[in-house]
Amino acid sequence: MAEPHIQIQELNTWYRTSQALKDITADIPAKQITAIIGPSGCGKTTLLRTLNRLLEETEGTRVEGRVLLDGVDIYGRGVHVTDIRTRVGMLAPKPFPLPMSIYDNVAYGRRIQGLQRLDKGNGRNLDRHVERFLRMAGLWDEVKDRLHAPATGLSTGQQQRLCLARALAVEPEVLLCDEATSALDPISAQQIEEQLRSIKNETTIVIVTHALRQARRLADHVIFLWLGELVETGPASQLFVNPQDERTRAYVAGAIG
């Protein structure tokens, strides 16, 4: 396996008294697409939300164990959640464009994090960055003539690609995608998948998907969960073709889940 970007070690989570994840230990390789799969309710989204400390925003949750990002525990003392959220971006199931223009949606993160000042200091400008990230999200040609129009006027598929551009604009090391195409039509979903493939050489991507076909298309690496437990993890070429656990074999064959 490629060098791990994220190492999950003996991770346990609770929602009040109900344990959601049980002793999860797994590596997420750098600059690949890792798919977290498993039946509904198995802990996929819970695991994803531990990777940028988003889970702790839900009342009554508790996390034990370690999540190492480049060797540093993101739950460790002195680690600021805002720094983690800058390094680990998120694409939600449904698009939530900010109530502002297309341009300002993409520029928003760079402005609030002070990256705009750095851009100017390096002789670059914000316009070039907005164009760059809209191109990375596959949206530039569709919106270049209406950058200052409200983002809410875009179609749902376009809005999700705009949210992808907004997430990429702060140049995260890791991008988390929680069922990022579940609200989209097939053509829009395909466009998002194409953009994820195009950026994986620069960004570590972790996706949660209920669609095995999507996982087969996109994943380089797979984590399979069952009832909050890690059943099997490894390269997609191995796990989908020759799974070692009978539960994995049954799940990828469509017999359970």
Secondary structure, DSSP 4 states (H G I P E B T S, - for coil): -PPEEEEEEEEEEEETTEEEEEEEEEEEETTSEEEEE-STTSSHHHHHHHTTT-GGGSTTEEEEEEEEETTEETTSTT--HHHHHHHEEEE-SS----SSBHHHHHHHHHHHTTHHHHHHHTT--HHHHHHHHHHHTT-HHHHTT-TTSBGGGS-HHHHHHHHHHHHHTT--SEEEEESTTTTS-HHHHHHHHHHHHHHTTTSEEEEE-S-HHHHHHH-SEEEEEETTEEEEEEEHHHHTTS-SSHHHHHHHTTS--
